[in-house]
């Protein structure tokens, strides 16, 4: 198959998948040039955790728990997640090409802030932190301080 045909088929497949996601999760855009990965993370969070997503995009927060705590949800295919504001809860996922995902961090945002308080811009601008480190921090979060699973 020539390269042009490969690109054409791949693009058709990608947008077919995006169409399926939009149909299954109305209200999420799944735009390929900016929000696709984040929207996927949000629908995983809403499906698997005690989280109600906000109807529209909200600065620094993506939803809330049933007891009203604000949640920042992050997802990535890379080896780091981003963090900005210190949310009531931070929920981070690593996504994999085979459709699987892994919880990297589940808990209050303050332990992340406290661990990285030496970093310039922490709490003010979007910074990246290694999944490996966030996973270690998450292990120390007591179960009662995590977002409950459905």
BELKANOR-V73661 format. One record per residue. N is the residue number from 0. RES is the residue in one small letter. OMEGA is omega in radians with two decimals (none if undefined). NEAR is the number of other ideal C-beta (glycine too) atoms within 10 Angstrom. D_FIRST is the distance of its C-alpha to the first C-alpha in Angstrom with 1 decimal. Layout:
n: {N;N}
res: {RES;RES}
omega: {OMEGA;OMEGA}
near: {NEAR;NEAR}
d_first: {D_FIRST;D_FIRST}
This chain:
n: {0;1;2;3;4;5;6;7;8;9;10;11;12;13;14;15;16;17;18;19;20;21;22;23;24;25;26;27;28;29;30;31;32;33;34;35;36;37;38;39;40;41;42;43;44;45;46;47;48;49;50;51;52;53;54;55;56;57;58;59;60;61;62;63;64;65;66;67;68;69;70;71;72;73;74;75;76;77;78;79;80;81;82;83;84;85;86;87;88;89;90;91;92;93;94;95;96;97;98;99;100;101;102;103;104;105;106;107;108;109;110;111;112;113;114;115;116;117;118;119;120;121;122;123;124;125;126;127;128;129;130;131;132;133;134;135;136;137;138;139;140;141;142;143;144;145;146;147;148;149}
res: {x;x;x;x;x;x;x;x;x;x;x;x;x;x;x;x;x;x;x;x;x;x;x;x;x;x;x;x;x;x;x;x;x;x;x;x;x;x;x;x;x;x;x;x;x;x;x;x;x;x;x;x;x;x;x;x;x;x;x;x;x;x;x;x;x;x;x;x;x;x;x;x;x;x;x;x;x;x;x;x;x;x;x;x;x;x;x;x;x;x;x;x;x;x;x;x;x;x;x;x;x;x;x;x;x;x;x;x;x;x;x;x;x;x;x;x;x;x;x;x;x;x;x;x;x;x;x;x;x;x;x;x;x;x;x;x;x;x;x;x;x;x;x;x;x;x;x;x;x;x}
omega: {-3.13;-3.04;-3.14;3.13;3.11;3.12;-3.13;-3.12;3.14;3.13;3.10;3.14;3.14;-3.08;3.01;3.10;3.10;3.09;3.11;3.10;3.13;3.14;-3.11;-3.07;-3.14;3.13;3.06;-3.06;-3.09;-3.14;-3.05;-3.07;3.04;-3.00;-3.06;-3.09;3.13;3.11;3.08;3.09;-3.14;-3.12;3.03;-3.13;-3.11;-3.13;-2.99;-3.04;3.10;-3.11;2.98;-3.13;3.03;-3.10;3.13;-3.14;-3.10;-3.11;3.03;-3.10;-3.08;-3.11;-3.14;3.07;-3.13;3.09;2.99;3.12;-3.13;-3.08;2.99;-3.11;3.12;3.09;-3.12;2.94;-3.06;-3.10;3.09;3.09;-3.14;-3.09;3.10;-3.13;3.12;-3.08;2.99;3.10;3.06;3.14;-3.08;-3.13;2.89;3.12;3.14;-3.08;3.13;3.11;3.12;3.04;-3.11;3.04;3.13;3.13;3.07;3.10;3.12;3.13;-3.06;3.10;3.08;3.12;-3.11;-3.12;-3.07;-3.07;3.09;-3.11;3.11;3.10;-3.12;-3.12;-3.10;3.14;-3.11;3.14;3.09;3.11;-3.09;3.09;-3.11;3.14;3.13;3.12;3.08;3.13;-3.10;-3.13;-3.13;-3.13;3.10;-3.10;-3.13;3.13;3.12;3.02;-3.09;3.04;3.11;none}
near: {7;7;7;8;9;10;10;12;11;10;11;10;10;12;12;9;12;16;11;11;15;15;8;10;17;6;11;18;15;20;12;12;5;9;14;18;17;19;24;20;22;24;18;18;25;19;10;15;20;19;24;12;20;15;8;6;11;12;6;12;18;22;23;18;16;10;8;8;16;17;26;20;25;24;23;18;10;12;11;18;25;16;24;17;15;17;21;18;24;28;29;27;24;21;17;10;6;6;7;8;16;11;18;25;27;21;23;19;22;13;18;25;17;12;16;17;9;6;13;7;10;18;15;9;10;10;17;12;21;13;20;10;16;23;16;12;18;20;8;10;15;7;8;6;13;18;23;13;9;8}
d_first: {0.0;3.8;6.6;8.3;6.3;6.5;10.0;10.9;10.2;12.0;14.8;15.3;15.7;18.1;20.1;20.4;21.9;24.2;25.3;26.2;28.2;30.0;31.0;32.2;34.1;35.6;37.0;34.2;31.8;29.0;28.0;24.9;26.7;29.8;31.0;28.1;29.1;32.8;32.7;31.0;33.8;36.4;35.4;35.3;38.8;40.1;39.0;40.2;43.2;46.4;44.9;45.0;42.5;44.0;43.0;42.1;41.0;44.1;44.7;44.5;44.5;42.1;44.5;47.7;49.1;51.4;54.3;53.2;51.8;49.1;45.7;43.1;39.8;37.1;33.6;31.2;28.1;29.9;33.0;35.5;36.8;38.6;42.3;44.6;47.5;49.5;48.8;50.9;47.9;44.6;41.7;38.7;35.5;32.6;29.4;26.7;23.0;23.8;26.1;29.3;31.9;35.0;38.2;39.1;42.3;44.5;47.9;50.0;48.7;51.9;51.2;48.1;50.2;53.0;50.9;49.2;52.3;52.4;49.1;49.6;48.6;48.6;49.3;48.8;45.2;41.9;41.6;39.1;40.4;38.8;37.9;39.8;43.0;42.7;42.3;45.4;47.3;46.2;47.7;51.1;51.0;53.4;52.0;54.3;52.9;49.3;47.6;48.1;45.3;45.3}
